[in-house]
């Protein structure tokens, strides 16, 4: 029997559809390696029943405040007992794929970045690859955050960077970036959509509107309450215009209860139907059948664009404009969301919908080829 190859996938979860899609994209890319055994760390958005359905081993880790006992767990004389109960320590993991999407920068706690840097260094010393899957980075303004990121850049086996702005943020930490830092697009583009029983049957053409509570959260914005009202009014205005044009409007919850609340508030102001689908590939299938989309969720937009569905993205981070540029849709990235701006973009999409769809299908093919090259590079490293 061949020796198992234990791969931990970090930064993923089951509640956020984008994070779930990145987990599935990792598993899809690793299927060429027959001995892969999935490892996941327990968490509130990674409950045991769903981890078990994927056959995942449970990663043993323990962090409290500034204390990290994770590397010491492997020194306990109980490894056989742990494995009997489906648990592994850090030392037994052969490869880490970090698929957070956007979790490293000054917006997040410094301690998280520093803990990751220490882990990357430990894996490098053990001769094991720690790979960052395509994601956005930065900014890094403080010297401690730059120092932690320098450790990551110098010791990670590969860092796939999703956009040029993120690449500049990394260059602000290490001026001469090593060849292990590679610019490559989002890697969920090639995932095949799969409809299931959750997907509603809609008679007639429909548009998918995908809100995002982060756009109006107090965590990201000082004037969140004012922005929330403006956001809801803009989405409601778009929904009303789409109704006038003969489209049914579907509000797609791409995450959980926070987005559900936003959907309810928009639906109270415009004629919409709220759609809640748990399976991320089924969500992608539903979005793929839409005539057009408006998305504040990064992977909601990816789900549309990768299937040739024209999409307007409303942005709260540099990663949105870069993603839309990858698909040749940069002019449809709304940076300052107002009713006027959103309705103007919507009118442009309605006028050029057929031509945009053809362009998107060509762009998706090109981006899938870049994804294939990314996986070839990754396999060169892990082999």
C-alpha positions as CSV (number, residue, x, y, z in Angstrom):
1,X,0.0,0.0,0.0
2,X,1.4,3.4,-1.0
3,X,2.3,5.9,1.7
4,X,-0.4,8.6,2.2
5,X,0.5,12.1,1.2
6,X,-1.1,14.4,3.8
7,X,-2.2,17.8,2.4
8,X,-3.6,20.5,4.7
9,X,-5.7,23.1,3.1
10,X,-5.9,26.3,5.1
11,X,-8.2,29.3,4.9
12,X,-11.2,27.4,3.6
13,X,-14.6,26.8,5.0
14,X,-18.1,25.6,4.2
15,X,-20.3,28.7,5.0
16,X,-18.7,31.2,2.6
17,X,-19.3,29.9,-0.9
18,X,-16.1,31.4,-2.3
19,X,-14.0,29.7,0.4
20,X,-15.8,26.4,-0.3
21,X,-15.1,26.8,-4.0
22,X,-11.4,27.3,-3.3
23,X,-11.4,24.1,-1.2
24,X,-13.1,22.2,-4.1
25,X,-10.6,23.7,-6.6
26,X,-7.7,22.5,-4.5
27,X,-9.1,19.0,-4.3
28,X,-9.8,19.0,-8.0
29,X,-6.2,20.1,-8.8
30,X,-4.7,17.5,-6.5
31,X,-6.7,14.6,-8.0
32,X,-3.6,13.7,-10.2
33,X,-1.9,12.7,-7.0
34,X,-3.5,9.3,-6.0
35,X,-2.3,9.2,-2.4
36,X,-3.5,12.6,-1.2
37,X,-5.2,12.6,2.2
38,X,-7.0,15.8,3.1
39,X,-6.3,17.5,6.4
40,X,-8.4,20.3,7.8
41,X,-8.3,22.3,11.0
42,X,-11.5,22.3,13.1
43,X,-13.4,25.6,13.2
44,X,-16.8,27.2,13.6
45,X,-17.2,27.2,9.8
46,X,-15.6,23.8,9.4
47,X,-17.9,21.6,11.4
48,X,-17.1,17.9,11.9
49,X,-19.9,16.3,9.9
50,X,-18.9,18.2,6.8
51,X,-15.2,17.6,7.3
52,X,-16.0,13.9,7.8
53,X,-18.0,13.7,4.5
54,X,-14.8,14.7,2.7
55,X,-12.8,12.1,4.6
56,X,-10.6,14.8,6.1
57,X,-8.1,14.1,8.9
58,X,-8.4,16.5,11.8
59,X,-5.4,18.9,12.3
60,X,-4.3,19.2,15.9
61,X,-3.4,22.8,16.8
62,X,-3.7,25.0,19.8
63,X,-3.2,28.8,19.9
64,X,-4.3,31.1,22.6
65,X,-3.4,34.8,22.4
66,X,0.3,35.0,21.7
67,X,1.0,31.4,22.6
68,X,1.2,28.7,19.9
69,X,1.6,25.2,21.1
70,X,1.0,23.6,17.7
71,X,4.6,22.7,16.9
72,X,4.9,21.0,20.4
73,X,2.0,18.7,20.0
74,X,4.0,16.5,17.6
75,X,6.5,15.9,20.5
76,X,3.9,14.2,22.6
77,X,4.2,10.4,22.9
78,X,0.6,9.8,21.7
79,X,0.8,10.1,18.0
80,X,-0.5,6.5,17.4
81,X,-3.5,7.2,19.6
82,X,-4.2,10.5,17.8
83,X,-4.1,8.8,14.4
84,X,-6.5,6.1,15.6
85,X,-9.0,8.9,16.2
86,X,-8.4,10.6,12.8
87,X,-6.1,13.3,14.1
88,X,-2.7,14.5,12.9
89,X,-0.1,16.9,14.2
90,X,1.7,19.5,12.2
91,X,4.8,17.3,11.7
92,X,2.8,14.7,9.9
93,X,1.5,17.1,7.3
94,X,3.5,16.8,4.0
95,X,2.2,19.8,2.2
96,X,0.2,23.0,3.1
97,X,-2.0,24.8,0.5
98,X,-3.0,28.2,1.9
99,X,-6.2,29.2,0.1
100,X,-7.5,32.1,2.2
101,X,-8.1,34.3,-0.8
102,X,-7.5,37.6,1.1
103,X,-6.3,37.3,4.7
104,X,-2.8,38.8,4.8
105,X,-2.5,42.6,5.2
106,X,-2.9,45.4,7.7
107,X,-6.7,44.9,7.8
108,X,-6.2,41.8,9.8
109,X,-4.6,41.1,13.2
110,X,-0.8,41.2,13.0
111,X,-0.6,38.0,15.2
112,X,-2.3,36.0,12.5
113,X,0.3,37.1,10.0
114,X,3.2,36.4,12.4
115,X,1.8,32.9,13.3
116,X,1.6,32.0,9.7
117,X,5.2,33.3,9.1
118,X,6.5,31.1,11.9
119,X,4.6,28.1,10.4
120,X,6.0,28.7,7.0
121,X,9.6,28.8,8.4
122,X,9.0,25.6,10.3
123,X,7.9,23.8,7.1
124,X,10.9,25.1,5.2
125,X,13.3,23.8,7.8
126,X,11.5,20.5,7.7
127,X,12.0,20.4,3.9
128,X,8.2,20.5,3.2
129,X,6.4,22.9,0.9
130,X,4.1,25.6,2.1
131,X,2.3,27.0,-0.9
132,X,0.0,30.1,-1.1
133,X,-2.7,29.5,-3.6
134,X,-3.8,32.5,-5.8
135,X,-4.9,35.3,-3.4
136,X,-4.7,39.0,-2.8
137,X,-2.2,40.5,-0.4
138,X,-1.6,43.7,1.5
139,X,-1.1,46.5,2.2
140,X,1.8,46.1,4.6
141,X,2.6,49.5,6.2
142,X,4.1,48.6,9.6
143,X,7.6,47.2,10.0
144,X,6.4,44.2,12.0
145,X,3.9,43.2,9.3
146,X,6.6,43.7,6.6
147,X,9.1,41.6,8.6
148,X,6.5,38.8,8.9
149,X,5.8,38.9,5.2
150,X,9.5,38.9,4.4
151,X,9.8,35.6,6.3
152,X,6.9,34.2,4.3
153,X,8.3,35.3,1.0
154,X,11.7,33.9,1.7
155,X,10.6,30.5,3.0
156,X,7.3,29.6,1.1
157,X,7.8,27.1,-1.7
158,X,5.4,29.1,-3.9
159,X,3.3,32.2,-3.6
160,X,0.7,32.6,-6.3
161,X,-0.4,36.3,-6.3
162,X,-3.8,37.1,-7.8
163,X,-3.3,40.7,-9.0
164,X,-0.6,43.3,-9.8
165,X,-1.5,45.5,-6.8
166,X,-0.9,42.6,-4.4
167,X,2.4,42.0,-6.2
168,X,3.4,45.6,-5.5
169,X,2.5,45.2,-1.8
170,X,4.9,42.2,-1.7
171,X,7.6,44.2,-3.4
172,X,7.2,46.8,-0.6
173,X,8.4,44.0,1.7
174,X,11.1,42.5,-0.5
175,X,12.2,44.6,-3.4
176,X,13.7,41.7,-5.4
177,X,11.1,39.1,-5.2
178,X,12.2,35.5,-5.7
179,X,11.0,33.3,-8.7
180,X,8.7,31.5,-6.2
181,X,6.4,34.5,-6.3
182,X,4.2,34.1,-9.4
183,X,1.3,36.2,-10.7
184,X,-1.6,34.1,-11.7
185,X,-5.4,34.5,-11.7
186,X,-8.1,33.1,-9.4
187,X,-8.1,29.3,-9.6
188,X,-11.8,28.5,-9.2
189,X,-12.6,29.6,-12.8
190,X,-12.4,26.0,-14.2
191,X,-14.6,24.4,-11.6
192,X,-17.6,22.7,-13.3
193,X,-21.0,23.9,-12.1
194,X,-23.4,21.1,-11.0
195,X,-27.1,21.8,-10.5
196,X,-28.9,19.8,-7.8
197,X,-32.3,19.7,-6.1
198,X,-31.6,23.0,-4.3
199,X,-31.6,25.0,-7.6
200,X,-35.0,26.5,-8.2
201,X,-36.6,26.4,-11.7
202,X,-37.2,29.9,-13.0
203,X,-39.6,30.5,-15.8
204,X,-38.3,33.2,-18.0
205,X,-35.0,35.2,-18.0
206,X,-33.6,36.3,-14.6
207,X,-30.8,38.4,-13.2
208,X,-28.7,37.3,-10.2
209,X,-27.9,40.0,-7.6
210,X,-25.3,39.0,-5.1
211,X,-24.8,41.3,-2.1
212,X,-22.0,41.3,0.4
213,X,-22.2,42.5,4.0
214,X,-18.5,43.3,4.1
215,X,-19.1,46.2,1.8
216,X,-21.2,47.9,4.6
217,X,-19.6,46.4,7.7
218,X,-18.3,48.4,10.6
219,X,-15.1,46.4,10.4
220,X,-14.3,47.9,7.0
221,X,-16.0,51.3,7.1
222,X,-16.3,54.0,9.7
223,X,-19.6,55.3,8.1
224,X,-21.1,51.9,7.7
225,X,-24.7,52.8,8.6
226,X,-24.8,55.5,5.9
227,X,-23.2,53.3,3.4
228,X,-25.6,50.5,4.2
229,X,-28.6,52.6,3.3
230,X,-26.9,53.8,0.1
231,X,-26.0,50.2,-0.8
232,X,-29.5,48.9,-0.3
233,X,-31.0,51.7,-2.3
234,X,-28.6,51.2,-5.2
235,X,-29.3,47.4,-5.3
236,X,-33.1,48.1,-5.0
237,X,-32.9,50.6,-7.9
238,X,-31.1,48.1,-10.1
239,X,-33.7,45.4,-9.2
240,X,-36.5,47.8,-10.2
241,X,-34.9,48.6,-13.5
242,X,-34.4,44.9,-14.3
243,X,-38.0,44.2,-13.5
244,X,-39.0,47.0,-15.9
245,X,-36.9,45.3,-18.6
246,X,-38.7,42.0,-18.1
247,X,-36.2,40.2,-15.9
248,X,-37.0,38.3,-12.7
249,X,-34.6,39.4,-10.0
250,X,-32.9,36.7,-7.8
251,X,-31.0,37.8,-4.7
252,X,-28.4,35.1,-4.2
253,X,-27.1,34.6,-0.7
254,X,-23.4,33.7,-1.3
255,X,-22.5,33.4,2.4
256,X,-24.7,33.2,5.4
257,X,-26.8,35.1,7.9
258,X,-25.2,38.5,7.5
259,X,-25.8,38.4,3.7
260,X,-29.3,37.0,4.4
261,X,-30.1,40.1,6.4
262,X,-28.9,42.3,3.6
263,X,-31.0,40.3,1.0
264,X,-34.1,40.8,3.2
265,X,-33.5,44.6,3.4
266,X,-33.1,44.9,-0.4
267,X,-36.1,42.7,-1.0
268,X,-38.2,45.0,1.2
269,X,-37.6,47.8,-1.3
270,X,-37.8,46.0,-4.6
271,X,-39.5,43.0,-6.2
272,X,-37.0,40.2,-5.7
273,X,-36.9,36.5,-4.8
274,X,-34.2,35.4,-2.3
275,X,-32.3,32.2,-3.3
276,X,-30.4,30.2,-0.7
277,X,-28.4,27.3,-2.1
278,X,-25.8,25.5,0.1
279,X,-23.9,23.5,-2.5
280,X,-21.3,25.9,-4.0
281,X,-21.3,24.2,-7.4
282,X,-25.1,24.4,-7.5
283,X,-24.8,28.1,-6.7
284,X,-22.4,28.4,-9.6
285,X,-24.9,26.5,-11.8
286,X,-27.7,28.9,-10.9
287,X,-25.6,32.0,-11.5
288,X,-24.5,30.5,-14.8
289,X,-28.1,30.4,-16.1
290,X,-28.7,34.0,-15.4
291,X,-28.8,36.6,-18.2
292,X,-26.6,39.0,-16.2
293,X,-25.3,39.5,-12.6
294,X,-24.5,42.2,-10.2
295,X,-22.1,41.0,-7.5
296,X,-20.4,42.4,-4.4
297,X,-19.0,38.9,-3.7
298,X,-15.7,38.2,-5.4
299,X,-16.5,34.6,-6.3
300,X,-20.0,35.4,-7.1
301,X,-18.6,37.6,-9.9
302,X,-16.2,34.8,-10.8
303,X,-19.1,32.3,-11.0
304,X,-20.8,34.6,-13.5
305,X,-17.9,35.7,-15.6
306,X,-16.3,32.3,-15.9
307,X,-19.6,31.0,-17.5
308,X,-20.0,33.9,-19.9
309,X,-22.6,35.8,-17.8
310,X,-22.0,39.6,-18.0
311,X,-21.4,40.9,-14.5
312,X,-21.1,44.2,-12.7
313,X,-18.9,44.0,-9.7
314,X,-19.2,46.5,-6.8
315,X,-15.8,46.8,-5.1
316,X,-14.6,47.1,-1.5
317,X,-11.0,46.1,-2.2
318,X,-8.3,46.3,-4.9
319,X,-8.9,42.6,-5.7
320,X,-12.2,43.4,-7.5
321,X,-10.8,45.7,-10.2
322,X,-8.0,43.3,-10.9
323,X,-10.3,40.3,-11.2
324,X,-12.6,42.3,-13.6
325,X,-9.6,43.3,-15.6
326,X,-8.6,39.6,-16.0
327,X,-12.0,39.1,-17.8
328,X,-11.8,42.4,-19.8
329,X,-14.6,43.9,-17.7
330,X,-12.7,46.6,-15.8
331,X,-15.1,49.3,-16.9
332,X,-17.9,47.4,-15.2
333,X,-16.2,47.5,-11.7
334,X,-18.2,50.1,-9.7
335,X,-15.7,51.6,-7.2
336,X,-18.1,54.2,-5.7
337,X,-21.5,52.6,-5.3
338,X,-24.4,55.0,-5.9
339,X,-27.8,54.5,-7.5
340,X,-26.6,56.6,-10.4
341,X,-23.3,54.8,-11.0
342,X,-24.9,51.3,-10.7
343,X,-27.8,52.1,-13.0
344,X,-25.3,53.6,-15.6
345,X,-23.3,50.4,-15.6
346,X,-26.4,48.3,-15.8
347,X,-27.6,50.2,-18.8
348,X,-24.3,49.6,-20.6
349,X,-24.5,45.8,-19.8
350,X,-28.0,45.6,-21.1
351,X,-27.0,47.3,-24.4
352,X,-23.9,45.1,-25.0
353,X,-24.9,41.9,-23.3
354,X,-24.5,39.6,-26.3
355,X,-21.1,40.9,-27.2
356,X,-19.9,40.8,-23.6
357,X,-20.9,37.2,-23.2
358,X,-18.8,36.1,-26.3
359,X,-15.8,38.0,-25.0
360,X,-16.2,36.5,-21.5
361,X,-16.2,32.9,-22.9
362,X,-12.9,33.6,-24.7
363,X,-11.3,35.2,-21.7
364,X,-12.5,32.3,-19.5
365,X,-10.7,29.8,-21.8
366,X,-7.5,31.8,-21.6
367,X,-7.7,32.0,-17.8
368,X,-8.3,28.3,-17.5
369,X,-5.1,27.7,-19.4
370,X,-3.2,29.9,-16.9
371,X,-4.8,27.8,-14.1
372,X,-3.4,24.7,-15.8
373,X,0.1,26.2,-15.9
374,X,-0.2,27.1,-12.2
375,X,-1.0,23.4,-11.3
376,X,2.0,22.3,-13.5
377,X,4.3,24.6,-11.6
378,X,2.9,23.4,-8.2
379,X,3.4,19.8,-9.1
380,X,7.0,20.5,-10.1
381,X,7.6,21.8,-6.6
382,X,5.9,19.0,-4.7
383,X,7.4,16.2,-6.8
